Amino acid sequence: MAQGVASLTMEQGISISKAERVASVFSLLGLTFIMTTFIFGDRGFRKPINRLMMYAAVGDAIYNVATLIARAGITAGDHTALCQFQGWSIQMFLLSDTMWNMSMAINVYLTVFRKYDAVQLKSLEVYYVVINYGIPGIITTILACIKTEARGNIYGDAQIWCWISIEWDYLRIVCLYGPAWVLIVAIVITYVIAGIEIHRKHKALHHFSSSNQSERLSVAPDVSMKTTEVQVTTELADLSSPVPEEFRASRRDLESSPHTPPTYSRYNVTIGRGDVPETHGTQKASANRQTNAAWKYTKCAMLFFLALLITWLPSTINRVYSLIHPNTANWGLNLAAAIVLPLMGFWNTCIYIFTSWGSVRKLFDKSVPEPSHSRPTTFDRAAASRPWHRMDKGRSKGGSASSEEDLAVAAKRSPPDSLLDLRHHR
């Protein structure tokens, strides 16, 4: 057992294990919600960014099973399958989760600069799955196969759980923290560049809309799409115009004729066509839709980035401290890492709910029964009598309907003023 772990008291080790397990349960519940709603929910849960979250959730679930083991792997021993499984899973899926965040940043770049749509983004997902799980899988499996007489297995006692042991501490930087922070820096650069471009487009749209909105833009000669306007005009024929001489006949001749008298069309129809150029508003709406779509996607990916920082900063500080002081353990830093690292799936679930808020509301509206809205038997007759009174007065002149029939018709029509009054008198 490493000396750093010996500096943790039994009470400190128990508190770390409890924190890891509680955080892991929250994440597993959230990941279950992601997978269930994505598979069985409506199409609103299957947005491009949610599909990437679903792929990442599969690995995060295995990762949280490993964190749920807590320090039990250390207690069992470095050579046991429990410890080796825990170390393999944590190394594998911590790195892959960061790579999934990089995939989301790549999608932001493609959406903003390359104008990729949902179909084009979906075609890249198979490559994301192969790369984001394939590369960490190869690295993690190689580490599991290395063992020396002097240092033992690579996966062993890492103070808060089984992972890369203190004897192999330099591999923590080479195989996890180094690649993770390279990806984080790349994600930051991508989001900054995309944010500058989106700000520039919003500024251009604001200037575009504040210009002369009544001005119509002429269509360029190389535009391949044009709009054709078809005008249909109908009007009554002039019945007062004189009838031609050959169609004149006396009433007597028409009535005595065995044939049907000639009929004349009462309508004139005129059909015309013309090319209508695209207006200022059409071009503005098209550009606005593209910019808003990119901005919404960027906001979701930025939330992922913030969750990434919350996850990685405390654990990185803890690992840097362990490199500087390999023979001691800081209980506060270890406890912070034990809390934030297992909560990775929980933060992903919060972002998933944010990106799918409309579908989440529909889901809960269906699960919660609505209160019955039966027609009230009593109501404010003073507020409702005015429109009904006018109807009764009009009907009384004709004398064709009774007061009971009037009341039934008026109840079906439900004037808005009376409905407001009914709500206040309940």
Disulfide bonds with the S-S distance in Angstrom:
Cys83-Cys162 2.01
